[in-house]
Amino acid sequence: FCSVDAVRIFILYDLYVDANGRNKGTGALLMNRAAEYARRQGAARLDLLTAKDNFAGQHLYEKLGYKKANEGFYAYSLDT
C-alpha cells in the first residue's frame, strides 16, 4: 500500500534473465506478465528499483513505458 497516494501498489523486487535468454524478449515478457498480474490483483501501480549503472534494465523499463520516479528519495535497508 502506498500511503502517499493511498493506493494499492505492487513492488517488483528482483528480475533476472539468464544470459541465454537475453536479447530474445524474455525480460519484456516477464515484465509484461508482472504488470498484467498486478492489474488483475487491483494494483494501481507496479514499482521497481534498479541500480544506477543497470543501463540495459533501464532501457527495457523505459521501452515498456516505466517512468523514473522519486529521484528525491533514498532507499534504506536494515538486516535483522
Secondary structure, 3 states (H helix, E strand, C coil): CECCCCECEEEECCCCCCHHHCCCCHHHHHHHHHHHHHHHCCCCEEEECCCCCCHHHHHHHHHCCCCCCCCCCCCCCCCC
